[in-house]
């Protein structure tokens, strides 16, 4: 029986997407989005907030669209799957990085600020396709 690996996030871009191309000419956009949770502290009554940063990776045409239309501060809906990459750093230590490989993106902010949505779906890389991003190229 196969498992389910599905992630849905609504957040704001922390910086503009960076679009790169594989040696085969396949586009991949990488960008961070922030999601926040708010609550009231039981002891002090103060409003608290915790922000999580998520690394998003969008492939092929979806990556090109993200690179063209998304900008820092824009609110987006991202649907995809979690993927954890591992590598050895310069000192031989095993390192891990978890990202969301986007399958769908919706812009929740319109260019005119009217809150209109535009939906985009993209092709994901095959599950076995290795994604080797050198440690120095990780944007955050």
RABEL-V46542 format. One record per residue. N is the residue number from 1. RES is the residue in one letter. SS is DSSP state (helix for helix, strand for strand, loop for the rest). NEAR is the number of other C-alpha atoms within 8 Angstrom. Layout:
n=N res=RES ss=SS near=NEAR
n=N res=RES ss=SS near=NEAR
This chain:
n=1 res=X ss=loop near=2
n=2 res=X ss=loop near=3
n=3 res=X ss=loop near=4
n=4 res=X ss=loop near=4
n=5 res=X ss=loop near=6
n=6 res=X ss=loop near=8
n=7 res=X ss=strand near=10
n=8 res=X ss=strand near=8
n=9 res=X ss=strand near=8
n=10 res=X ss=strand near=9
n=11 res=X ss=strand near=11
n=12 res=X ss=strand near=12
n=13 res=X ss=strand near=16
n=14 res=X ss=loop near=10
n=15 res=X ss=loop near=9
n=16 res=X ss=loop near=10
n=17 res=X ss=loop near=12
n=18 res=X ss=strand near=8
n=19 res=X ss=strand near=11
n=20 res=X ss=strand near=7
n=21 res=X ss=strand near=9
n=22 res=X ss=loop near=8
n=23 res=X ss=loop near=5
n=24 res=X ss=loop near=5
n=25 res=X ss=loop near=6
n=26 res=X ss=loop near=9
n=27 res=X ss=strand near=13
n=28 res=X ss=strand near=14
n=29 res=X ss=strand near=16
n=30 res=X ss=strand near=12
n=31 res=X ss=strand near=14
n=32 res=X ss=strand near=13
n=33 res=X ss=strand near=12
n=34 res=X ss=strand near=12
n=35 res=X ss=strand near=12
n=36 res=X ss=strand near=9
n=37 res=X ss=strand near=7
n=38 res=X ss=strand near=8
n=39 res=X ss=strand near=7
n=40 res=X ss=strand near=8
n=41 res=X ss=loop near=9
n=42 res=X ss=loop near=5
n=43 res=X ss=loop near=4
n=44 res=X ss=loop near=5
n=45 res=X ss=loop near=7
n=46 res=X ss=loop near=6
n=47 res=X ss=strand near=8
n=48 res=X ss=strand near=8
n=49 res=X ss=strand near=8
n=50 res=X ss=strand near=7
n=51 res=X ss=strand near=8
n=52 res=X ss=strand near=7
n=53 res=X ss=strand near=8
n=54 res=X ss=strand near=10
n=55 res=X ss=strand near=11
n=56 res=X ss=strand near=13
n=57 res=X ss=strand near=13
n=58 res=X ss=strand near=15
n=59 res=X ss=strand near=17
n=60 res=X ss=helix near=12
n=61 res=X ss=helix near=9
n=62 res=X ss=helix near=15
n=63 res=X ss=helix near=16
n=64 res=X ss=helix near=13
n=65 res=X ss=helix near=9
n=66 res=X ss=helix near=11
n=67 res=X ss=helix near=12
n=68 res=X ss=helix near=6
n=69 res=X ss=helix near=6
n=70 res=X ss=loop near=12
n=71 res=X ss=loop near=9
n=72 res=X ss=loop near=9
n=73 res=X ss=loop near=8
n=74 res=X ss=loop near=11
n=75 res=X ss=strand near=11
n=76 res=X ss=strand near=13
n=77 res=X ss=strand near=13
n=78 res=X ss=strand near=13
n=79 res=X ss=strand near=12
n=80 res=X ss=strand near=12
n=81 res=X ss=strand near=11
n=82 res=X ss=strand near=11
n=83 res=X ss=strand near=8
n=84 res=X ss=strand near=8
n=85 res=X ss=strand near=8
n=86 res=X ss=strand near=8
n=87 res=X ss=strand near=7
n=88 res=X ss=strand near=9
n=89 res=X ss=loop near=9
n=90 res=X ss=loop near=5
n=91 res=X ss=loop near=5
n=92 res=X ss=loop near=6
n=93 res=X ss=loop near=7
n=94 res=X ss=strand near=8
n=95 res=X ss=strand near=8
n=96 res=X ss=strand near=8
n=97 res=X ss=strand near=7
n=98 res=X ss=strand near=9
n=99 res=X ss=strand near=11
n=100 res=X ss=strand near=13
n=101 res=X ss=strand near=13
n=102 res=X ss=strand near=15
n=103 res=X ss=strand near=14
n=104 res=X ss=strand near=13
n=105 res=X ss=strand near=13
n=106 res=X ss=strand near=11
n=107 res=X ss=strand near=14
n=108 res=X ss=loop near=12
n=109 res=X ss=loop near=12
n=110 res=X ss=loop near=11
n=111 res=X ss=loop near=5
n=112 res=X ss=loop near=4
n=113 res=X ss=loop near=7
n=114 res=X ss=loop near=7
n=115 res=X ss=loop near=7
n=116 res=X ss=loop near=9
n=117 res=X ss=loop near=9
n=118 res=X ss=strand near=8
n=119 res=X ss=strand near=8
n=120 res=X ss=strand near=8
n=121 res=X ss=strand near=8
n=122 res=X ss=loop near=13
n=123 res=X ss=loop near=9
n=124 res=X ss=loop near=10
n=125 res=X ss=loop near=6
n=126 res=X ss=loop near=5
n=127 res=X ss=loop near=4
n=128 res=X ss=loop near=4
n=129 res=X ss=loop near=6
n=130 res=X ss=loop near=4
n=131 res=X ss=loop near=5
n=132 res=X ss=loop near=4
n=133 res=X ss=loop near=6
n=134 res=X ss=loop near=6
n=135 res=X ss=helix near=6
n=136 res=X ss=helix near=5
n=137 res=X ss=helix near=6
n=138 res=X ss=loop near=7
n=139 res=X ss=loop near=5
n=140 res=X ss=loop near=3
